Amino acid sequence: MPGVDVEMDINILRGIILLVLIFAFLGLWVWAWSKKRKSAFSEASRLPLEEDNGEIPNNVDPTDETRETGQGASHVN
């Protein structure tokens, strides 16, 4: 615009970069918490538990007293 002298210094550039990063963060946050991503993230959260064949082992030990009684063994080895 004629007659308008806008001097751009480093602080204006820093402010613009800050606004871009804030909007990028908010966009990433909305994307990550969307309902469409829930199943993919749920599946990814189980990856460390999988065996090499792709199955998650059932670690229920029938001799484990804590599962049956809710209390640990009464003796110490």
C-alpha positions as CSV (number, residue, x, y, z in Angstrom):
1,M,0.0,0.0,0.0
2,P,1.4,3.4,-0.8
3,G,2.2,5.6,2.2
4,V,2.4,2.6,4.6
5,D,5.9,1.9,5.8
6,V,6.1,-1.4,7.6
7,E,9.5,-2.3,8.9
8,M,9.9,-6.0,9.6
9,D,12.3,-6.8,12.3
10,I,13.4,-10.1,13.9
11,N,10.6,-9.9,16.5
12,I,7.8,-9.9,13.9
13,L,9.4,-12.9,12.2
14,R,9.6,-14.7,15.6
15,G,6.0,-13.9,16.3
16,I,4.9,-15.3,12.9
17,I,7.0,-18.5,13.5
18,L,5.5,-18.9,16.9
19,L,1.9,-18.6,15.5
20,V,2.7,-21.2,12.8
21,L,4.1,-23.6,15.4
22,I,1.1,-23.1,17.7
23,F,-1.3,-23.9,14.9
24,A,0.8,-26.9,13.8
25,F,0.8,-28.2,17.4
26,L,-3.0,-27.8,17.7
27,G,-3.5,-29.6,14.3
28,L,-1.3,-32.5,15.4
29,W,-3.1,-32.7,18.7
30,V,-6.6,-32.8,17.0
31,W,-5.3,-35.4,14.5
32,A,-3.9,-37.6,17.3
33,W,-7.0,-37.5,19.4
34,S,-9.5,-38.0,16.6
35,K,-11.8,-41.0,16.7
36,K,-10.5,-42.3,13.4
37,R,-7.0,-42.8,14.8
38,K,-8.1,-44.6,18.0
39,S,-8.0,-48.2,16.5
40,A,-4.6,-47.6,14.9
41,F,-3.1,-46.2,18.1
42,S,-4.6,-49.1,20.1
43,E,-3.1,-51.6,17.8
44,A,0.3,-49.8,18.0
45,S,0.2,-49.8,21.8
46,R,0.1,-53.6,21.7
47,L,3.1,-54.0,19.5
48,P,5.7,-54.4,22.3
49,L,3.7,-57.3,23.7
50,E,3.5,-59.3,20.6
51,E,5.7,-62.4,20.0
52,D,7.5,-63.0,16.8
53,N,4.5,-64.8,15.3
54,G,2.3,-61.7,15.9
55,E,0.2,-63.1,18.8
56,I,0.0,-61.6,22.2
57,P,0.6,-64.3,24.9
58,N,-1.9,-65.0,27.6
59,N,0.3,-64.7,30.7
60,V,-2.2,-66.3,33.1
61,D,-0.5,-68.7,35.4
62,P,-3.0,-71.2,37.0
63,T,-0.7,-71.7,40.0
64,D,-0.4,-67.9,40.7
65,E,-2.1,-67.3,44.1
66,T,-2.5,-63.6,43.6
67,R,-4.9,-64.1,40.7
68,E,-7.1,-66.5,42.7
69,T,-7.1,-64.9,46.2
70,G,-6.1,-61.3,45.4
71,Q,-3.3,-61.6,47.9
72,G,0.3,-62.7,47.6
73,A,1.9,-65.7,49.2
74,S,2.0,-65.7,52.9
75,H,5.6,-67.0,53.0
76,V,8.9,-65.6,52.0
77,N,11.6,-67.7,50.3
